[in-house]
Amino acid sequence: MNIYRRMGADAVVMLWLGVWWVCNLFQAGCSELANDEAYYWMFAENLAWGYFDHPPFTALLVWLGGLFSGGELGVRLFFTLLQPLYLYLFWTLIRPREASRRDAQLYCVITAATLMLQLYGFIAVPDGPLMMTAALFLVAFKWFLERRAWSWLGLGVAMALMAYAKYHGALVVLFCLAANPRAFLRPQLYLAGLVTGVLLVPHLMWQYDHDWASFVYHLSARNSQFKPGYVTDFVANMLVVFNPLYVPFYVQAWRKTRPQDGFFRALKLLPVAFIGFFLMSAFRGYVQPQWVIVAVFGLVYLLFDYARRHARTRCYVMCAGGVVILLLVVVRLEMVFNPLGLRFEVFDNPESYGRIARIADGRPVIFRDHYALAAKYRFYTGGETFCQPNVYYRTHQWQFRDDDRRFAGREAVIVTSHSSLGDSTLHARSEVLANGREFVWLTDPCFTPVREVDIRFEGMPDRVRRGERLTLDVTLDNPYDHAVEVGREVMAVMTWKRGRFYVVETPVEMSLVVAPHECRRLKVEVTVPDDLETGEGFDAGFALTRRGYVNWFNGKPHRVEVL
């Protein structure tokens, strides 16, 4: 205790962040993987400069962790290290000139009682790397505003690191510059942008080679029809994830704080800008609460600065924070030991996927749409697997893997659903797993992939009318070593998709056999469905489908407007 009393403010912060890191390390090694973590672990199996829905920083950290440890701890190891680093770095940015031990304790309680930081301190998702690189950016940006020598170089590197962590980093740059518009008049800012551009060339080349898949997905494919629940869910999440007991004081601190310079103006703007931006985004689709995680920096600064100057507020913040921290300890223990027997994605994974492996009995398992579940099956069992992109949901990183091609001609377990089987004579079986999910499957005695058959077509106008009859010149290109027969088990459909969930598929009269590596051309007549919604933004294209399976577009769809 005497040693603790002699500690300075910085040492106190380091001590409690070290304790927090040890807790995160324990949690990382003793908690089962969440779905997305397994998906990012799958990324790390093949390091690349980019991935379908995320840049490569997360995969690199997972891969590095695997060099030091196996299992869940290996996946999460470096993510646990990031949090104490960026929180200490941020402390150095906002600490008072004459910081006391009381200031250090206040800072540690505020951060530890922030629910968002507790969860994203140990799980292996892109938000941890984003926070680390955003903290580095804030350091560089502060130096840039102070006109330190070569600060533009650090700014350029930090912006590139944020882009490699998560694309939301662009918003951090945009909002910090919006709080300091005079920065646009400095030539060094454009030098920093040039540095960023040069460092991003490998990632941009990967995007070019993969048809800008990430940008297309994030800018358009995630959109869906407006639902009021998207907005209300977002607002409710914002009231919870930053600690609901602190919300009134966040508002009061924002109102009362008058930043003394451009850097603190940027910190004050971050929460309002991030929450406002994603509130607007909620009118276009579902917004995940962690997308606003960088707002934590601004909220912590505002509450810390306000509470240290108001004794009653400080007392409340410390007491309320202590209560929340105790509750979080209980939640963390539940995540490890699950005494309540909850059924959630971080529980019962070895038993559930082990049961699937016993059902498969050495055969590959083709999952239908849960891309993360396929990755979890591979993580917990080492079994061969693939996840077929689903036009009724979305595509994902599995589309860039060739696992299904390697399974051609083998007996395979096909994960299906009762609804997709309909009145089919296909024999499907089902079993409830330890995690509570129903596992429905059928056996394909000779799995024949058709996903990579490229169907190109000409003659589709940019605008079509419902009920209109179209004649299209269609080319089928079979890249496989096996023939693809269309018209019997494999059927052709015309798919009309808008956003993530609205899909209409109509059968197409097409009967032919495409030999291995053969290219066949034919004319096909299709009718625009009468019940199709009107409006812009439809992706129209052909797909090959089978009863019990899911499918995606075969080839690139054409963007059309339905009149």
ZIMOVEN-V444670 format. One record per backbone hydrogen bond with DSSP energy under -0.5 kcal/mol. NH is the residue of the N-H (numbers start at 0). CO is the residue of the C=O. Records with the same first field share a line. If there is no record, write none. Layout:
NH=CO  CO
This chain:
4=0
5=1
6=2  3
11=7
12=8
13=9
14=10
15=11
16=12
17=13
18=14
19=15
20=16
21=17
22=18
23=19
24=20
25=21
26=22
27=23
28=24
29=25
30=26
31=345
37=33
38=34
39=35
40=36
41=37
42=38
43=39
44=40  41
45=42
50=53
56=163
59=55
60=56
61=57
62=58
63=59
64=60
65=61
66=62  63
67=63  64
68=64
73=69
74=70
75=71
76=72
78=75
79=75  76
80=76
81=77
82=78
83=79
84=80
85=81
86=82
87=83
88=84
89=85
90=86
91=87
92=88  89
93=89
94=90
98=95
103=99
104=100
105=101
106=102
107=103
108=104
109=105
110=106
111=107
112=108
113=110
114=112
115=240
116=113
117=113
118=114
119=115
120=117
121=118
122=118
124=122
127=124
128=124
129=125
130=126
131=127
132=128
133=129
134=130
135=131
136=132
137=133
138=134
139=135
140=136
141=137
142=138
143=139
144=140
145=141
146=143
147=142
150=147
152=149
153=149
154=150
155=151
156=152
157=153
158=154
159=155
160=156
161=157
162=158
163=159
164=160
165=161
168=165
169=166
170=167
171=167
172=168
173=169
174=170
175=171
176=172
177=173
178=174
179=176
180=177
182=179
183=180
184=181
185=182
186=184
188=185
189=185  186
190=186
191=187
192=188
193=189
194=190
195=191
196=192
197=193
198=194
199=195
200=197
203=199
204=200
205=201
206=202
207=203
208=204
209=205
210=207
211=206
212=209
215=211
216=212
217=213
218=214
219=215
220=215
221=216
222=219
223=283
229=226
230=226  227
231=227
232=228
233=229
234=230
235=231
236=232
237=233
238=234
239=235  236
240=236
241=237
242=239
245=242
246=242  243
248=245
249=245
250=246
251=247
252=248
253=249
254=250
255=251
256=252
258=256
264=260
265=261
266=262
267=263
268=264
269=265
270=266
271=267
272=268
273=269
274=270
275=271
276=272
277=273
278=274
279=275
280=276
281=277
282=279
283=280
284=280
287=285
290=287
291=288
292=289
294=291
295=292
296=293
297=293
298=294
299=295
300=296
301=297
302=298
303=299
304=300
305=301
306=302
307=303
308=305
309=306
313=306  309
314=310
315=311
316=312
317=313
318=314
319=315
320=316
321=317
322=318
323=319
324=320
325=321
326=322
327=323
328=324
329=325
330=326
331=327
332=328
333=329
334=330
335=331
336=332
337=332  333
340=337
343=341
346=343
351=347
352=348
353=348  349
354=350
355=351
356=352
357=353
358=354
359=355
360=356
361=356
362=359
363=410
364=383
365=363  412
366=364  385
370=368
372=369
373=369
374=370
375=371
376=372
377=373
378=374
379=375
380=376
381=376  377
382=376
385=364
387=366
389=393
390=388  550
392=389
398=395
399=396
400=397
405=401
406=402  403
407=404
408=446
409=406
411=443
412=363
413=411  441
414=365  412
415=439
420=416
421=417
423=420
427=425
428=440
430=438
432=430  436
435=432
438=430  436
439=437
440=428
441=413
443=411  441
444=442
446=409
452=449
453=476
454=452  553
455=453  474
457=472
460=458
463=560
466=527
467=464
469=467  525
471=469  523
472=457
473=471  521
474=455
475=519
476=453  474
477=475  517
478=476
483=513
484=482
485=483  511
486=489
487=489
489=484
490=488  544
492=542
493=505
494=492  540
495=503
496=494  538
497=501
499=222
501=497
502=500
503=495
505=493
507=491
509=507
511=485
513=483
514=512
516=477  479
517=514
519=475
521=473
523=471
525=469
527=467
531=528
534=561
537=559
538=496
539=537  557
540=494
542=492
544=490  542
547=419
548=545
553=541
554=552
557=539
559=537
560=461
561=534
562=463  560
